[in-house]
Amino acid sequence: MWSYFKFEFKQFFTNKKNVAIYFLLAFATFFYVFKIAPAYNPIEQVEYEEIEARYLTRQEFLDSMEGQNIYRLHPAIIFAIDIFKQINPIDKARLEALDEGNLKKYAEVTRDWYYFTNAITYKSDSFSYNSKYFIKKNDYAEDDAFYAYLEQAARYDTYANAKYELSTEIFEQRTALQTFERLLKGLLPVILIVCVLLLAIDIVTKDRRHPSIIKGFPISDWKKLLVKMVVVLLGSLVLFVPLIAGLIIIGLQSGFGNFNLPSPMYAPHLDWRQEGKFEPMTLGMFLGQTLILLLTWFMVIINVVLLCSILFRNEMMNFAIGLLLIFGEKFYFSRYVGYFWDIQIYPTSYIQVGQIVSKQRNFYYMNDFLDFNLGVQLLLVLAVVVMLFMLLTVMNRRYKLIK
């Protein structure tokens, strides 16, 4: 069996298609590191000039209203005076903190700024969120801004009590670990899972090109499948090598961050006006849970490809079924549909692993039951069922690997 493992291992890592996948992923990683990451322009930034401009504009208005009989003014003006008198001291404190270089104080008052601003802006006809949220014609821009403001408030609340050194890069999530966090909440998990699909797609069908060599290994077909499974899983872990190299480069440019940085988790059960809407979670916990869910997906995809390879013996069929599993969520995903459907019971609902762990997907679906633990359980059950069915199938002489 060891000889067969070494044979499969060598075949896998000398396969031109697999080498090309690793090369393309490495190219994409370094393109991101040197072109996209430096140009990252978050909506929520530490911008002294912008804070100062807002503060001075409001203060000029307040000064012009000084001494006037407010009872003769329009109710909207009275409302503006009341709000500006509350928010301007906060913005003034933010500016003073930046002038002093006191980032903990800045974090503390910025937390208050996000909570207060969100309370007066959400579903308001008088105030609006940052205009950058509305650039892409997002029908749910106000809801996404509401989510982002509360998340920022939760992050700054943790920063205000941090025992590590703070920086602007940390506030704007530019450090290496925070960049990884942002990518895991985006397309990176899907890209990696598709790469695993492509790596595994011919792990069985390639044997037809060397039937005499394969028959020379005196082990049963089910053992061969287990070896193939292990080899592809090891090969899938290699996908992280260029990513780690890219994160090291980003770390040298913008700092590495640390695992104690906040990665707030959305909490649907909390009253946002009273308790915010997020519970604390460290970046280390987020990355750990995300990688566990991602590796579970790797196991599911590998097992599905192995089973399809036995049943259909066609690489395009493997590819089509794998893509159907990976992108199956697209057939029913719609904002707030989780309020009406039990989408938490579908394994395909857990493909966006970063958004599952942070519960951002709960917010999109308006569903309280999507959960990391449930996702892992569903995917593991799926992987085990597929593997057992695969092993039972290959014991049938009709489905022998090499006929």
C-alpha positions in Angstrom: 0.0 0.0 0.0 2.9 2.3 0.7 4.3 1.7 -2.8 0.9 2.6 -4.3 0.8 5.8 -2.2 4.2 6.9 -3.4 3.1 6.1 -7.0 -0.1 8.2 -6.7 1.7 10.9 -4.9 4.3 11.2 -7.7 1.6 11.0 -10.4 -0.4 13.8 -8.7 2.4 16.3 -8.3 3.8 15.7 -11.8 0.4 16.0 -13.4 0.7 19.0 -15.8 -2.9 20.0 -15.1 -2.2 20.1 -11.3 1.0 22.0 -11.7 -0.9 24.5 -13.9 -3.5 25.0 -11.2 -0.8 25.7 -8.6 0.9 28.1 -10.9 -2.3 30.0 -11.7 -3.2 30.3 -8.1 0.3 31.5 -7.2 0.1 34.1 -10.1 -3.3 35.3 -8.9 -2.0 35.5 -5.3 1.0 37.7 -6.2 -1.1 39.8 -8.6 -3.4 40.5 -5.6 -0.5 41.2 -3.3 1.2 43.7 -5.5 -1.7 45.2 -7.4 -5.0 44.8 -5.6 -4.1 44.8 -1.9 -2.1 48.2 -2.0 -5.1 49.8 -3.8 -7.6 48.5 -1.2 -9.9 51.4 -0.4 -12.2 50.5 2.4 -15.4 52.5 2.9 -14.7 53.0 6.5 -11.3 54.7 6.9 -9.5 56.9 9.4 -9.7 60.2 7.5 -8.8 63.2 9.6 -9.7 65.7 6.8 -13.1 64.2 6.3 -13.9 64.2 10.1 -12.7 67.8 10.3 -14.8 68.9 7.4 -17.9 67.4 8.9 -17.2 68.9 12.3 -16.4 72.4 11.0 -19.5 72.4 8.8 -21.8 71.5 11.6 -20.1 73.9 14.0 -20.5 76.7 11.6 -24.2 76.0 11.4 -24.5 75.8 15.2 -22.6 79.1 15.6 -25.0 80.7 13.2 -28.0 79.5 15.2 -26.6 80.8 18.5 -28.9 83.3 20.2 -31.8 82.7 17.9 -35.3 81.9 19.2 -35.5 78.2 18.2 -39.3 78.2 18.7 -39.7 80.2 15.5 -37.5 77.8 13.5 -38.7 74.9 11.3 -38.9 71.6 13.2 -36.2 70.1 10.9 -33.8 72.9 11.9 -34.5 72.3 15.6 -33.9 68.6 15.1 -30.6 69.3 13.3 -29.4 71.6 16.1 -30.2 68.9 18.7 -28.4 66.1 16.7 -25.4 68.3 15.9 -24.9 69.3 19.5 -24.7 65.6 20.4 -22.4 64.4 17.5 -20.0 67.3 17.2 -18.4 66.7 20.7 -17.7 63.1 19.6 -16.1 64.2 16.3 -14.1 66.9 18.2 -12.8 64.1 20.5 -11.9 62.0 17.6 -9.9 64.8 16.0 -8.1 65.5 19.3 -7.3 61.8 19.8 -5.7 61.7 16.3 -3.8 65.0 17.0 -2.4 63.4 20.2 -1.7 60.1 18.6 -3.9 58.4 21.2 -5.4 55.6 19.2 -7.1 53.9 22.2 -9.0 57.2 22.9 -9.8 57.4 19.2 -11.2 53.8 19.2 -13.3 54.6 22.3 -15.0 57.7 20.8 -15.2 56.2 17.3 -17.2 53.3 18.8 -19.6 55.9 20.3 -19.7 57.7 16.9 -20.8 54.5 15.0 -23.5 53.6 17.6 -24.9 57.1 17.6 -24.7 57.7 13.9 -26.3 54.4 13.1 -29.2 55.1 15.6 -30.0 58.4 13.9 -29.5 57.2 10.3 -31.1 53.8 9.9 -34.5 54.2 8.2 -34.2 58.0 8.5 -35.4 60.6 6.0 -33.0 63.2 7.3 -29.6 61.5 7.4 -27.8 59.1 5.1 -25.0 56.6 5.4 -21.6 57.0 3.6 -22.4 57.5 -0.1 -19.9 54.8 -1.0 -22.4 52.2 0.1 -24.7 53.2 -2.7 -22.3 53.4 -5.6 -23.0 49.9 -7.0 -26.7 50.4 -7.1 -27.2 47.9 -4.3 -30.9 47.6 -3.5 -29.9 46.6 0.1 -27.3 49.4 0.5 -28.9 50.9 3.6 -29.2 47.5 5.3 -25.6 46.7 4.4 -24.5 50.0 5.8 -26.5 49.4 9.0 -24.6 46.0 9.3 -21.2 47.6 8.6 -21.7 50.4 11.1 -22.6 48.1 13.9 -19.7 45.8 13.0 -17.3 48.7 13.1 -18.7 49.8 16.5 -18.1 46.3 17.8 -14.5 46.3 16.4 -13.7 49.7 17.9 -15.2 48.6 21.3 -12.5 45.8 21.3 -9.8 48.2 20.2 -10.6 50.5 23.0 -9.7 47.8 25.5 -6.9 46.3 23.5 -3.6 45.2 25.2 -1.7 45.2 21.9 -0.4 48.1 19.9 -2.9 49.8 17.6 -2.4 51.3 14.2 -4.3 52.8 11.3 -3.6 49.6 9.4 -5.4 47.7 12.1 -8.4 50.1 12.1 -8.7 49.8 8.3 -8.1 46.0 8.3 -5.1 46.2 6.1 -2.8 43.8 8.1 -2.0 40.3 6.7 -4.4 38.4 9.0 -7.2 40.9 8.5 -6.7 40.7 4.7 -7.0 37.0 5.0 -10.2 37.5 7.0 -11.7 39.8 4.3 -10.8 37.3 1.6 -12.4 34.4 3.5 -15.6 36.4 3.7 -15.4 36.9 -0.1 -14.6 34.7 -3.1 -11.5 33.0 -1.8 -13.3 29.9 -0.3 -15.1 29.2 -3.6 -11.9 29.6 -5.6 -10.1 27.1 -3.4 -13.0 24.6 -3.5 -13.1 24.9 -7.3 -9.3 24.3 -7.4 -9.8 21.1 -5.3 -12.4 20.0 -7.8 -10.0 20.5 -10.7 -7.2 18.7 -8.8 -9.4 15.7 -8.1 -11.3 15.5 -11.4 -9.0 13.0 -13.1 -7.6 11.1 -10.1 -9.5 8.0 -11.1 -10.0 8.4 -14.8 -6.3 8.8 -15.5 -5.7 5.1 -14.5 -7.2 4.1 -17.8 -4.1 5.3 -19.5 -1.9 2.9 -17.6 -4.1 -0.2 -16.8 -1.2 -2.7 -16.7 0.8 -0.6 -14.2 -2.3 -0.1 -11.9 -3.1 -3.8 -12.0 0.4 -4.5 -10.8 -0.3 -3.2 -7.3 -1.8 -6.1 -5.3 -4.3 -4.1 -3.3 -8.1 -3.9 -3.5 -9.9 -1.1 -5.3 -11.4 0.3 -2.1 -7.9 0.7 -0.6 -6.8 2.4 -3.9 -9.6 4.9 -3.5 -8.7 5.7 0.1 -5.1 6.3 -1.0 -6.3 8.6 -3.8 -8.5 10.4 -1.3 -5.5 11.1 1.0 -3.3 12.1 -1.9 -5.8 14.7 -3.2 -6.4 16.0 0.3 -2.7 16.5 0.8 -2.5 18.1 -2.6 -5.3 20.4 -1.6 -3.4 21.6 1.4 -0.6 22.7 -0.9 -3.0 25.3 -2.3 -2.4 27.3 0.9 1.4 27.6 0.2 1.1 30.5 -2.3 -1.5 32.1 0.0 0.8 32.0 3.0 3.6 33.5 0.9 1.3 36.3 -0.2 0.3 37.0 3.4 3.9 37.2 4.5 4.5 39.9 1.8 1.4 41.8 2.9 2.6 41.5 6.5 6.0 43.0 5.6 4.2 45.9 3.9 1.3 46.6 6.3 2.0 44.5 9.4 0.9 41.0 10.3 -1.7 41.8 12.9 -2.4 39.2 15.6 -4.9 36.5 16.5 -6.4 38.6 19.3 -7.7 41.2 16.9 -11.5 41.4 16.8 -13.7 39.6 14.2 -17.2 40.3 15.5 -19.9 37.7 15.0 -23.4 38.9 14.0 -25.9 38.1 16.7 -29.5 38.1 15.3 -31.0 37.6 18.8 -29.7 40.9 20.2 -31.6 44.2 20.1 -29.3 46.5 18.1 -30.5 49.7 19.9 -29.8 48.2 23.4 -26.9 45.7 22.9 -25.6 46.3 19.4 -25.9 43.4 17.1 -22.6 41.6 17.4 -20.9 39.3 19.9 -17.1 39.3 20.4 -14.9 36.8 18.6 -11.2 36.8 18.1 -9.6 36.7 14.7 -7.8 33.5 15.7 -11.1 31.8 16.4 -12.6 33.1 13.2 -9.7 31.7 11.1 -9.7 28.4 13.0 -13.4 27.8 12.4 -13.3 29.0 8.8 -10.4 26.6 7.9 -12.2 23.7 9.6 -15.3 24.3 7.5 -13.2 24.8 4.4 -11.3 21.5 4.9 -14.7 19.8 5.4 -15.8 21.1 2.1 -12.5 19.7 0.5 -13.5 16.3 1.9 -17.0 16.5 0.4 -15.8 17.6 -3.0 -13.1 14.9 -3.1 -15.5 12.1 -2.2 -18.1 13.3 -4.6 -15.6 13.3 -7.5 -14.3 9.8 -6.6 -17.9 8.5 -6.5 -18.8 10.1 -9.8 -15.5 8.8 -11.3 -16.7 5.3 -10.5 -20.2 5.7 -11.7 -19.7 7.8 -14.9 -16.0 7.4 -15.8 -16.2 10.8 -17.4 -14.2 13.9 -16.3 -16.7 16.4 -17.7 -19.4 14.7 -15.7 -17.3 15.0 -12.6 -16.7 18.6 -13.3 -20.4 19.4 -13.9 -21.6 17.6 -10.8 -18.9 19.3 -8.7 -19.9 22.7 -10.0 -23.5 22.0 -9.3 -22.7 21.2 -5.7 -20.4 24.3 -5.3 -22.8 26.8 -6.9 -26.0 25.1 -5.9 -26.8 27.9 -3.5 -27.2 30.3 -6.5 -30.5 28.5 -7.4 -32.2 29.7 -4.2 -30.2 32.5 -2.7 -32.1 35.7 -2.3 -32.0 38.3 0.5 -34.2 37.4 3.4 -35.4 34.1 1.8 -34.2 32.3 4.9 -37.2 33.8 6.8 -39.5 31.6 4.7 -37.4 28.6 3.9 -35.3 26.3 6.1 -32.2 26.9 4.1 -30.0 25.9 7.1 -30.7 22.2 6.3 -29.1 22.5 2.8 -25.3 21.7 2.8 -24.9 24.1 -0.2 -25.9 27.0 2.1 -22.6 26.7 3.8 -20.3 27.3 0.8 -19.4 30.9 1.9 -17.5 29.6 4.9 -16.3 33.0 6.1 -19.7 34.5 6.1 -21.1 31.4 7.9 -18.6 31.7 10.7 -19.1 35.5 11.1 -22.9 34.9 10.6 -23.0 37.5 7.9 -24.9 35.0 5.9 -27.6 34.9 8.7 -28.0 38.6 8.1 -28.4 38.2 4.3 -30.8 35.3 4.6 -32.6 36.7 7.7 -32.2 33.3 9.3 -31.1 32.6 12.9 -30.2 29.0 12.4 -27.3 29.0 10.0 -24.4 27.9 12.2 -20.8 26.8 12.0 -21.4 23.6 14.1 -24.5 22.7 12.1 -22.6 23.3 8.8 -19.7 21.0 9.9 -22.1 18.3 11.0 -24.1 18.4 7.7 -21.0 18.3 5.5 -19.3 15.6 7.5 -22.5 13.4 7.3 -22.6 14.1 3.6 -18.9 13.2 3.2 -19.2 10.0 5.1 -22.4 8.9 3.3 -20.8 9.5 -0.1 -17.6 7.7 1.0 -19.6 4.7 2.2 -21.7 4.6 -0.9 -18.4 4.9 -3.0 -16.8 1.9 -1.1 -19.9 -0.2 -1.5 -20.1 0.6 -5.2 -16.5 -0.2 -6.0 -16.9 -3.7 -4.4 -19.4 -4.5 -7.2 -17.4 -6.1 -10.0 -19.4 -4.0 -12.5 -17.7 -0.8 -11.2 -14.1 -2.1 -10.8 -11.6 0.7 -11.3 -9.8 -1.1 -14.1 -11.7 -3.6 -16.1 
